[in-house]
Amino acid sequence: MTAIDFFQSIGATRDAGDRREKMKNGNLPAASEDYLNFGADYFDNPDLGIGYGGYHYDGRYGDAASEICRHYNLQPGSRVLEIGCAKGFLLYEFHRLGLAVTGLDISDYAVGHAHPEVQRYLCLGDTSLLPFPDGQFDLVLAKEILPHVRSDQLHLALAECARVSRGGIYFVIQAGRGDGDLEEMAAWDPTHQVLRTEAWWRSALADMPVRPDVIFKHLF
């Protein structure tokens, strides 16, 4: 299990102090049902600061996509699956590099408002039952998605990632350093289902038949 951060050059991470200040001042609006179901409120409502507040692409993933291709030796025609692809912005960069891209997301809103260059390659689906044959992809990646999977389905989701990959697996996982972090994460975004420490996640990932590369992201 190798720790690699392909996204460290992207200066979009909000400071933990800013998040704490928002919570302290009561500046987190109550999440709507649409937000909790990953609809327009989650992605594009600027009044809900716990979400994206307007999820539009600014080109930030170009360098990361190139680095990922180099690391995993992906060539034009290589197959990449992104689980939890949202509007397909990262997949767009892989597509520009000539890769055969596939995206899966639980949000019909995100898929319906995806980047026009890759929308036809995206589908609705459940991480615990991927609609793809064994060994279909040269790389399977999930960026900040696993904590949103239902806890009773997490082991199935991990097994499915291993099943459909014939090459690498790469995860970016939001994790806590301790109980205090986990409480703040729960308050910050109620769509999280599995809030655990790095140590817990390492143990869970160690049981996978294919060891993923992983980087842990700390919100607090």
Order of alpha helices (4+ residues) and beta strands (2+ residues): alpha-alpha-alpha-alpha-beta-alpha-beta-alpha-beta-beta-alpha-beta-alpha-alpha-beta
